[in-house]
Amino acid sequence: MEMESLKVYNTLSGTKEPFVPAKPGQVRMYVCGPTTYNFIHLGNARPLVVFDTVRRYLEYLGFEVTYIQNFTDVDDKIIKRAQEEKVSPEELVNKYIGEYFKDADALNVKRATVHPRVSEHMSDIIEFIGKLIDKGVAYAVDGDVYFAVSCFGEYGKLSKRNLEDLQAGARVEVDERKLNPADFALWKKAKPGEPWWDSPWGPGRPGWHIECSAMSHKYLGESFDIHGGGFDLIFPHHENEIAQSEALFGAPMARYWMHNGFITVNEEKMSKSLGNFFLVRDITAKFSPQVVRFYLLSTHYRSPLDFDDGKLEIAGKGLERLQTAYRLFKEYKSTATTGIERKTEAENYIQEVKGLHKRFLEAMNDDFNTALAIAVLFDLARAMNGFMSKGIEGNEAYKALMESAQIYEEMAKVLGIELESAVEQKDSGLVDGLMDLIIKVRQEARAKKDFATADAIRQGLKEIGIILEDTPQGVRWRYKSKGD
């Protein structure tokens, strides 16, 4: 595969850079996961799908990928929600981690190599904070611990923010105990009624940013290859992670910083505060999870993505076209015949297919451009349909079709797209058997010139969403699309 030509947009440099991991053949990735106090919404789902696809493509190129995605299970929102639901924070977290996996599995997101929880890494976090204090870049005050941003000369390099401006416009409560208004919490003193852990500075719990620094260090070391997350995490979360980790270790935390764009609703950022967020669970009650994944990949990951039902319906039609092409291939495969060799046509066809495969790689090598990659997938579906419409004759033609289908499957797998619809996957043998029986009954009616019955069968199937097509290779069936 073409590893050398992969380019990744690095938020830190603001440019596309050749992708060169620290260790040849290996990629270490850390992606910020959800705070587990509710079902995930579509804004949470985008980075899940985006970075799952990045991982899939890197593995397709032959890299061994270590993929870490955390769960934030210690947080103010969790405490508040647990109090509202009259359960312990641990019960709430376990419930929503379970629900997360249901949604992630439905979206065909692969499990991470490790899914660390903050609560299970408290000793690592406390040790990390202690080292920052020993280094002289953090300080304890009355049970709280703060990071001293003035001690890290590169603070603001990811978000391109100036420390003086941050100090002047700091949107934080005035805390006279801080050395600088922009200093941020590493450890928070325990408050009544909140969960807490023992520490050298007294009972309390960690700040948000230190959690990811400690967990990424535990599993990936002082420096790793890719750190991913949503655009909204650039500041303050990822900026503060860089300050903590690089101040302690004196090495770049990540070689490449990747951030996906916002999802908007009527061109306004989707957020809980605006009340315009949509839970994945609610969306997948109306649309297949595969359609949701397809929709999320239909736009380049760094671009904003505007949400509405109409766009999901369009995505659904597009996915159906890809799945129909694959179903037709499987039918042709089972009915392929030998005959006059079509060697020249087969050779021309496979050259076209290889050209499309190259375009797919070029799209993905250009900062994981899934929008262009999907366009190539449509082109390959059209090429396969066109070749199959000529009839499968001869070994060369058959081999060419098998090779193109394998490439089609590989491309879809990179994108995490299932080529068999949920309906086809569920009881497909039973459905196929029933349809074979119905088609046989209709053919017998036609043989007896009972065209009224044959037409009634065709019309009845159409009314329940199944289209019969009479082709030179026999009668075929497919699920009805909105164009029918």
C-alpha positions in Angstrom: 0.0 0.0 0.0 1.0 3.6 -0.5 2.0 4.6 3.0 4.5 7.2 1.9 1.9 9.4 0.2 -0.5 9.7 3.2 -0.9 13.3 4.3 -2.6 14.5 7.4 -3.8 18.0 8.3 -2.1 18.9 11.6 -4.0 21.5 13.6 -0.7 22.4 15.4 1.0 23.5 12.2 -2.1 24.4 10.2 -0.9 22.5 7.2 -1.1 19.0 5.6 2.0 17.1 6.5 3.4 13.7 5.3 2.4 11.1 7.8 5.5 9.6 9.4 4.8 7.7 12.7 7.5 7.6 15.3 8.0 3.8 14.9 7.8 2.4 11.4 4.8 0.2 10.8 3.1 1.3 14.1 0.6 4.0 14.9 -0.4 5.1 18.4 -3.6 7.0 18.6 -5.5 8.7 21.5 -9.1 10.0 20.9 -11.1 11.8 23.6 -14.2 9.8 24.4 -17.6 10.8 25.9 -18.5 12.0 29.3 -20.8 9.2 30.5 -24.0 10.9 31.9 -26.4 10.5 28.9 -26.9 8.8 25.6 -24.5 10.1 22.9 -25.8 12.7 20.5 -24.9 13.1 16.8 -22.1 15.6 17.7 -20.5 12.9 19.8 -21.0 10.3 17.1 -19.0 12.3 14.4 -15.6 11.9 16.0 -16.4 8.3 16.8 -17.0 7.5 13.2 -14.3 9.8 11.8 -11.5 8.4 13.9 -12.7 4.8 13.5 -12.4 5.4 9.8 -8.9 6.9 10.2 -8.0 3.8 12.2 -9.5 1.4 9.6 -7.6 3.1 6.8 -4.3 3.0 8.7 -4.8 -0.7 9.3 -5.7 -1.2 5.6 -2.3 0.4 4.8 -0.7 -2.2 6.9 0.0 -0.3 10.1 -0.4 -1.9 13.5 -2.6 0.6 15.4 -2.9 1.0 19.1 -6.1 2.9 19.6 -7.0 4.4 23.0 -10.4 6.1 23.7 -11.2 7.1 27.2 -14.4 7.4 29.2 -14.7 10.5 31.4 -16.5 9.0 34.4 -15.6 11.6 37.0 -17.2 15.0 36.2 -19.6 17.7 37.5 -22.3 16.7 35.0 -22.2 13.1 36.1 -22.5 14.1 39.8 -25.5 16.4 39.0 -27.2 13.8 36.8 -26.8 11.1 39.4 -28.4 13.3 42.0 -31.3 14.0 39.7 -31.8 10.3 39.0 -31.2 9.4 42.6 -28.5 6.8 41.8 -24.8 6.7 42.6 -22.4 8.2 40.0 -21.0 4.7 39.5 -24.4 3.3 38.6 -25.1 6.1 36.2 -21.7 5.8 34.5 -22.1 2.0 34.1 -25.5 2.5 32.6 -24.4 5.0 30.0 -21.2 3.2 29.1 -23.3 0.2 28.3 -25.6 2.4 26.2 -22.6 4.0 24.5 -21.4 0.6 23.3 -24.9 -0.2 21.9 -24.8 3.0 19.8 -21.1 2.6 18.8 -21.7 -1.0 17.8 -24.7 0.0 15.7 -22.6 2.6 13.9 -20.0 -0.1 13.2 -17.3 1.6 15.4 -14.6 -0.9 16.3 -13.8 -1.3 20.0 -10.6 0.6 21.1 -7.5 -1.3 22.1 -8.2 0.0 25.5 -11.1 2.1 26.9 -9.7 3.5 30.1 -11.9 5.1 32.7 -10.8 8.0 34.8 -11.9 6.4 38.0 -9.7 3.4 37.4 -6.5 5.6 36.9 -6.6 7.8 39.9 -3.2 6.7 41.2 -1.7 7.5 37.7 -3.4 11.0 37.7 -2.2 11.8 41.3 1.3 10.7 40.4 1.3 12.9 37.3 0.1 15.9 39.3 2.8 15.3 41.9 5.5 15.3 39.3 4.2 18.6 37.9 4.5 20.1 41.3 8.0 18.7 41.8 8.9 20.2 38.4 7.7 23.7 39.6 5.0 24.1 37.0 2.0 23.4 39.3 1.2 24.6 42.8 -1.2 23.5 45.6 -3.5 26.0 47.4 -5.9 24.9 50.2 -6.5 21.5 48.8 -6.7 22.6 45.2 -3.8 22.2 42.7 -3.4 24.5 39.6 -1.1 24.4 36.6 0.9 27.6 36.2 0.5 28.5 32.5 3.2 31.2 32.7 5.7 28.3 33.3 5.0 26.8 29.9 6.3 29.3 27.3 4.4 27.7 24.3 1.0 27.9 25.9 -1.5 28.7 23.2 0.4 27.2 20.3 -2.4 24.7 19.3 -5.3 27.2 19.5 -3.2 30.1 18.3 -4.2 32.1 21.3 -2.0 34.6 23.1 -1.5 34.2 26.8 -1.8 37.9 27.4 -5.1 38.0 25.6 -6.3 34.9 27.6 -5.3 36.7 30.9 -7.2 39.9 29.9 -10.3 38.1 28.7 -10.3 35.1 31.0 -13.9 34.0 31.4 -13.3 32.5 34.8 -14.4 33.4 38.3 -11.8 35.6 40.0 -9.8 33.5 42.3 -7.2 35.4 44.3 -5.4 32.2 45.2 -4.3 31.7 41.6 -1.0 33.1 40.4 -2.6 33.8 37.0 -6.3 34.1 36.1 -5.6 31.6 33.2 -4.2 28.9 35.5 -6.4 25.8 35.4 -7.2 23.1 38.0 -5.4 19.8 38.1 -7.0 18.7 41.4 -10.2 20.0 43.0 -10.8 20.0 46.7 -13.7 17.8 47.7 -17.1 19.4 48.2 -19.9 18.0 50.5 -21.9 15.2 48.8 -19.4 14.6 46.0 -17.2 11.6 45.3 -13.6 12.1 46.3 -10.2 10.3 46.5 -7.4 10.7 48.9 -4.3 12.6 47.7 -1.2 14.3 49.1 -3.2 17.6 48.9 -6.3 16.3 50.7 -9.5 14.6 49.5 -10.7 15.6 46.1 -11.0 14.7 42.4 -9.0 15.5 39.2 -9.6 18.3 36.8 -10.8 17.4 33.3 -7.6 18.0 31.4 -5.1 16.1 33.6 -7.2 12.9 33.1 -6.3 12.6 29.4 -2.6 13.5 29.9 -2.2 10.8 32.5 -4.1 8.1 30.6 -2.5 8.8 27.3 0.9 8.6 29.0 0.1 5.3 30.6 -0.9 3.6 27.4 1.1 5.4 24.7 4.1 6.9 26.4 5.5 10.4 26.6 4.9 11.1 22.9 2.6 9.4 20.4 1.4 9.7 16.8 -2.1 11.0 16.6 -4.4 12.8 19.1 -7.9 13.3 17.9 -11.1 14.9 19.0 -13.8 17.4 18.0 -12.9 21.0 17.0 -14.5 22.2 20.3 -11.7 20.4 22.3 -8.8 22.5 20.8 -9.3 25.0 23.6 -9.1 24.6 26.5 -8.9 20.8 26.7 -6.2 19.9 24.2 -4.2 23.1 24.8 -4.1 22.2 28.4 -3.2 18.6 27.7 -0.2 19.9 25.7 0.9 22.2 28.5 0.7 19.5 31.2 2.4 16.7 29.2 5.1 18.8 27.4 6.0 20.7 30.5 6.6 17.5 32.4 8.3 15.4 29.7 9.9 18.0 27.5 8.8 16.2 24.3 5.9 16.8 21.8 2.8 15.1 23.3 1.5 14.1 19.8 3.0 14.4 16.4 -0.3 15.1 14.7 -3.4 16.8 16.2 -6.6 16.0 14.3 -10.0 17.7 14.8 -13.3 17.1 13.2 -15.7 19.9 12.4 -18.9 20.8 14.1 -22.3 19.4 13.2 -24.8 22.3 12.7 -28.5 22.5 12.7 -29.8 25.2 10.3 -26.2 26.3 10.2 -26.1 26.8 14.0 -23.7 24.6 16.1 -25.4 21.6 17.6 -25.1 21.9 21.4 -27.0 21.0 24.6 -27.1 24.6 25.7 -29.0 25.6 22.5 -31.3 22.6 22.9 -30.7 21.6 19.3 -28.9 18.3 19.8 -30.2 15.0 18.6 -29.5 11.7 20.3 -28.1 8.9 18.1 -30.7 6.6 19.7 -33.5 8.7 18.5 -32.1 9.2 15.0 -31.5 5.4 14.6 -35.2 4.8 15.5 -36.0 6.5 12.2 -32.9 5.7 10.1 -30.6 2.7 9.9 -27.4 3.3 11.8 -25.5 2.5 8.6 -27.3 5.4 6.9 -26.1 7.6 9.8 -22.5 6.5 9.4 -22.7 7.0 5.7 -24.1 10.5 6.2 -21.3 11.4 8.7 -18.7 10.3 6.2 -20.3 12.0 3.2 -18.5 15.3 4.1 -14.8 15.8 4.7 -14.2 15.4 8.5 -12.8 18.9 9.0 -15.8 20.6 7.3 -19.0 21.6 9.1 -21.9 19.1 8.5 -25.4 20.5 8.6 -28.1 18.1 9.9 -31.6 17.5 8.8 -33.8 14.5 8.0 -33.7 15.3 4.2 -29.9 14.8 4.2 -30.2 11.5 5.9 -32.8 10.4 3.4 -30.4 11.3 0.6 -27.7 9.3 2.4 -30.1 6.4 2.6 -30.7 6.4 -1.1 -27.0 6.6 -1.8 -26.2 3.7 0.5 -29.0 1.6 -1.0 -27.4 2.1 -4.5 -24.2 0.7 -3.2 -25.9 -2.2 -1.4 -28.0 -3.0 -4.5 -24.9 -3.2 -6.7 -23.4 -5.7 -4.2 -26.5 -7.8 -4.0 -26.6 -7.9 -7.9 -23.0 -9.1 -7.8 -23.8 -11.9 -5.4 -26.7 -13.0 -7.6 -24.5 -12.9 -10.7 -21.8 -14.8 -8.9 -24.2 -17.6 -8.2 -25.6 -17.8 -11.8 -22.4 -17.0 -13.7 -22.1 -19.1 -16.9 -19.3 -20.2 -19.1 -19.3 -19.2 -22.7 -17.5 -17.2 -25.3 -14.4 -15.6 -23.7 -14.6 -11.8 -23.3 -10.9 -11.4 -22.6 -10.5 -8.0 -24.1 -13.6 -6.6 -22.4 -12.4 -8.2 -19.1 -8.9 -6.7 -19.4 -10.4 -3.2 -20.1 -12.8 -3.5 -17.2 -10.2 -4.6 -14.7 -7.9 -1.7 -15.8 -10.8 0.7 -15.1 -11.3 -1.0 -11.7 -7.6 -0.6 -10.8 -7.8 3.0 -11.8 -10.8 3.5 -9.5 -8.9 1.8 -6.7 -6.0 4.2 -7.2 -8.4 7.1 -7.0 -9.8 5.8 -3.7 -6.3 5.6 -2.2 -5.5 9.1 -3.4 -8.7 10.4 -1.8 -8.0 8.7 1.5 -4.3 9.7 1.3 -5.4 13.3 1.0 -6.2 13.8 4.7 -8.8 11.0 4.8 -11.1 12.6 2.2 -14.1 10.2 2.7 -16.4 12.3 0.6 -14.2 11.7 -2.5 -13.7 8.1 -1.5 -17.4 7.5 -1.4 -17.7 9.1 -4.9 -15.2 6.6 -6.1 -17.2 3.8 -4.5 -20.3 5.0 -6.5 -18.2 4.9 -9.7 -17.1 1.4 -9.0 -20.7 0.3 -8.4 -21.6 1.8 -11.7 -18.7 0.0 -13.4 -19.7 -3.3 -11.9 -23.3 -2.9 -12.8 -22.3 -2.0 -16.4 -20.0 -5.1 -16.7 -22.6 -7.4 -15.2 -25.3 -6.1 -17.6 -23.3 -7.6 -20.5 -23.6 -11.1 -19.0 -20.9 -13.2 -17.3 -19.2 -15.3 -20.0 -15.8 -17.0 -19.8 -13.2 -17.4 -17.1 -11.5 -14.1 -17.7 -14.8 -12.1 -17.3 -15.6 -14.1 -14.1 -12.2 -13.5 -12.6 -12.4 -9.8 -13.5 -15.7 -9.5 -11.7 -14.4 -11.3 -8.6 -11.4 -9.1 -8.4 -13.5 -5.9 -8.7 -15.9 -7.2 -6.1 -13.0 -7.8 -3.7 -11.8 -4.3 -4.2 -15.4 -3.0 -3.7 -15.6 -4.9 -0.4 -12.2 -3.6 0.8 -13.1 0.0 0.0 -16.4 -0.3 1.9 -14.7 -2.0 4.8 -12.3 0.9 5.1 -15.3 3.2 5.4 -17.0 0.9 7.8 -20.0 0.6 5.4 -21.9 -2.6 5.4 -22.7 -3.8 1.9 -25.5 -6.0 3.1 -28.5 -4.0 4.4 -29.9 -4.7 7.8 -32.9 -6.4 6.2 -30.6 -8.6 4.1 -28.5 -9.5 7.1 -31.5 -10.5 9.1 -33.0 -13.8 8.1 -31.6 -13.4 4.6 -31.8 -17.1 3.9 -35.5 -17.1 4.8 -36.2 -14.1 2.6 -34.3 -15.5 -0.3 -36.1 -18.8 0.0 -39.5 -17.2 0.1 -38.7 -15.0 -2.9 -37.4 -17.9 -4.9 -40.7 -19.7 -4.2 -42.8 -16.6 -5.1 -40.9 -16.1 -8.4 -41.3 -19.8 -9.2 -45.1 -19.6 -8.7 -45.2 -16.5 -10.9 -43.1 -18.2 -13.6 -45.5 -21.2 -13.6 -48.5 -18.8 -13.9 -46.8 -17.1 -16.9 -46.0 -20.5 -18.5 -49.8 -21.3 -18.3 -50.5 -17.9 -19.8 -52.2 -16.9 -16.5 -50.9 -13.3 -16.9 -53.5 -11.9 -14.5 -52.0 -13.9 -11.6 -48.4 -13.1 -12.7 -49.2 -9.4 -12.8 -51.0 -9.6 -9.5 -47.9 -11.2 -7.8 -45.7 -8.5 -9.3 -48.0 -5.7 -8.2 -48.5 -7.2 -4.7 -44.8 -7.4 -4.2 -44.3 -3.8 -5.3 -46.9 -2.6 -2.8 -44.9 -4.2 0.0 -41.7 -2.7 -1.2 -40.2 -5.4 -3.5 -39.5 -4.9 -7.2 -39.3 -7.8 -9.7 -37.1 -7.3 -12.8 -37.2 -9.6 -15.8 -33.6 -9.8 -17.2 -31.9 -11.9 -19.9 -30.4 -13.9 -17.0 -33.7 -14.5 -15.3 -36.0 -12.8 -12.8 -34.3 -10.8 -10.1 -35.7 -9.0 -7.1 -34.7 -6.0 -5.1 -36.0 -3.7 -2.4 -38.0 -0.7 -3.6 -36.3 2.7 -3.7 -37.9 6.1 -3.6 -37.3 6.4 -7.4 -39.5 3.4 -8.2 
